[in-house]
Amino acid sequence: MNNYTNEQLRPLSPWAYFGLQILFSIPIVGFIFLIVFSISSANINRRNFARSYWCVLIIVLIIFAIVAAVGAASGLLDGIKTWLSSITGA
């Protein structure tokens, strides 16, 4: 069983979550804080929020990659259609 202190188990206020979201959204500094908070054990709730932010970030990156791949494939197919129509003279 873990022996947590009161500070480690202290709940975060809604404003703390709001502030952390803004902090994590800052490009370089936010990324560093995200890494630090996700491995830190100073506050369990803050650590879990940082880890959930990682999960959302990964899901967004996967969706972006899928949309980019579909868009690239669509553009590629249009290019192939144009090339084939120029070859056949249609």
ZAMARSE-357679 format. One record per residue (C-alpha): residue number from 1; residue in three letters; x, y, z. Coordinates in nm, 2 decimals. Example, Ala and Ser with C-alpha at 12.3 -4.5 7.8 and 13.67 -1.06 7.14 Angstrom:
<recs>
+-----+-----+--------+--------+--------+
|   k |   r |      u |      v |      w |
+-----+-----+--------+--------+--------+
|   1 | ALA |   1.23 |  -0.45 |   0.78 |
|   2 | SER |   1.37 |  -0.11 |   0.71 |
+-----+-----+--------+--------+--------+
</recs>
This chain:
<recs>
+-----+-----+--------+--------+--------+
|   k |   r |      u |      v |      w |
+-----+-----+--------+--------+--------+
|   1 | MET |   0.00 |   0.00 |   0.00 |
|   2 | ASN |   0.13 |   0.35 |  -0.09 |
|   3 | ASN |   0.18 |   0.59 |   0.19 |
|   4 | TYR |   0.07 |   0.92 |   0.04 |
|   5 | THR |   0.09 |   1.25 |   0.22 |
|   6 | ASN |  -0.19 |   1.50 |   0.23 |
|   7 | GLU |  -0.02 |   1.72 |  -0.03 |
|   8 | GLN |   0.01 |   1.43 |  -0.27 |
|   9 | LEU |  -0.36 |   1.36 |  -0.25 |
|  10 | ARG |  -0.49 |   1.72 |  -0.24 |
|  11 | PRO |  -0.75 |   1.77 |  -0.51 |
|  12 | LEU |  -0.71 |   2.03 |  -0.78 |
|  13 | SER |  -0.96 |   2.31 |  -0.82 |
|  14 | PRO |  -1.13 |   2.36 |  -1.15 |
|  15 | TRP |  -0.92 |   2.68 |  -1.20 |
|  16 | ALA |  -0.61 |   2.46 |  -1.16 |
|  17 | TYR |  -0.72 |   2.23 |  -1.44 |
|  18 | PHE |  -0.80 |   2.54 |  -1.65 |
|  19 | GLY |  -0.45 |   2.68 |  -1.58 |
|  20 | LEU |  -0.28 |   2.36 |  -1.65 |
|  21 | GLN |  -0.45 |   2.33 |  -1.99 |
|  22 | ILE |  -0.33 |   2.68 |  -2.08 |
|  23 | LEU |   0.02 |   2.60 |  -1.95 |
|  24 | PHE |   0.03 |   2.27 |  -2.15 |
|  25 | SER |  -0.08 |   2.46 |  -2.46 |
|  26 | ILE |   0.23 |   2.68 |  -2.47 |
|  27 | PRO |   0.46 |   2.53 |  -2.74 |
|  28 | ILE |   0.80 |   2.46 |  -2.58 |
|  29 | VAL |   0.75 |   2.55 |  -2.21 |
|  30 | GLY |   0.42 |   2.36 |  -2.19 |
|  31 | PHE |   0.58 |   2.05 |  -2.34 |
|  32 | ILE |   0.85 |   2.06 |  -2.07 |
|  33 | PHE |   0.60 |   2.11 |  -1.79 |
|  34 | LEU |   0.39 |   1.83 |  -1.94 |
|  35 | ILE |   0.68 |   1.59 |  -1.92 |
|  36 | VAL |   0.78 |   1.70 |  -1.57 |
|  37 | PHE |   0.42 |   1.68 |  -1.43 |
|  38 | SER |   0.35 |   1.34 |  -1.59 |
|  39 | ILE |   0.65 |   1.18 |  -1.41 |
|  40 | SER |   0.63 |   1.38 |  -1.09 |
|  41 | SER |   0.47 |   1.24 |  -0.77 |
|  42 | ALA |   0.43 |   1.57 |  -0.59 |
|  43 | ASN |   0.05 |   1.56 |  -0.66 |
|  44 | ILE |  -0.12 |   1.25 |  -0.78 |
|  45 | ASN |  -0.41 |   1.44 |  -0.94 |
|  46 | ARG |  -0.19 |   1.67 |  -1.13 |
|  47 | ARG |   0.02 |   1.38 |  -1.25 |
|  48 | ASN |  -0.29 |   1.19 |  -1.37 |
|  49 | PHE |  -0.42 |   1.50 |  -1.55 |
|  50 | ALA |  -0.08 |   1.54 |  -1.73 |
|  51 | ARG |  -0.10 |   1.18 |  -1.84 |
|  52 | SER |  -0.45 |   1.22 |  -1.96 |
|  53 | TYR |  -0.34 |   1.53 |  -2.16 |
|  54 | TRP |  -0.07 |   1.30 |  -2.32 |
|  55 | CYS |  -0.35 |   1.06 |  -2.42 |
|  56 | VAL |  -0.55 |   1.33 |  -2.58 |
|  57 | LEU |  -0.25 |   1.47 |  -2.76 |
|  58 | ILE |  -0.17 |   1.12 |  -2.90 |
|  59 | ILE |  -0.53 |   1.07 |  -3.02 |
|  60 | VAL |  -0.53 |   1.41 |  -3.19 |
|  61 | LEU |  -0.20 |   1.34 |  -3.36 |
|  62 | ILE |  -0.33 |   1.00 |  -3.49 |
|  63 | ILE |  -0.65 |   1.17 |  -3.62 |
|  64 | PHE |  -0.44 |   1.44 |  -3.79 |
|  65 | ALA |  -0.22 |   1.18 |  -3.95 |
|  66 | ILE |  -0.52 |   0.99 |  -4.08 |
|  67 | VAL |  -0.68 |   1.31 |  -4.22 |
|  68 | ALA |  -0.35 |   1.40 |  -4.38 |
|  69 | ALA |  -0.30 |   1.06 |  -4.54 |
|  70 | VAL |  -0.66 |   1.06 |  -4.68 |
|  71 | GLY |  -0.60 |   1.42 |  -4.81 |
|  72 | ALA |  -0.27 |   1.31 |  -4.97 |
|  73 | ALA |  -0.43 |   1.00 |  -5.12 |
|  74 | SER |  -0.72 |   1.21 |  -5.26 |
|  75 | GLY |  -0.47 |   1.46 |  -5.42 |
|  76 | LEU |  -0.27 |   1.17 |  -5.55 |
|  77 | LEU |  -0.58 |   1.01 |  -5.71 |
|  78 | ASP |  -0.67 |   1.34 |  -5.87 |
|  79 | GLY |  -0.32 |   1.37 |  -6.01 |
|  80 | ILE |  -0.34 |   1.01 |  -6.15 |
|  81 | LYS |  -0.67 |   1.09 |  -6.31 |
|  82 | THR |  -0.53 |   1.40 |  -6.47 |
|  83 | TRP |  -0.22 |   1.21 |  -6.59 |
|  84 | LEU |  -0.43 |   0.93 |  -6.74 |
|  85 | SER |  -0.66 |   1.17 |  -6.92 |
|  86 | SER |  -0.37 |   1.35 |  -7.07 |
|  87 | ILE |  -0.22 |   1.02 |  -7.19 |
|  88 | THR |  -0.54 |   0.89 |  -7.34 |
|  89 | GLY |  -0.64 |   1.23 |  -7.49 |
|  90 | ALA |  -0.98 |   1.22 |  -7.33 |
+-----+-----+--------+--------+--------+
</recs>
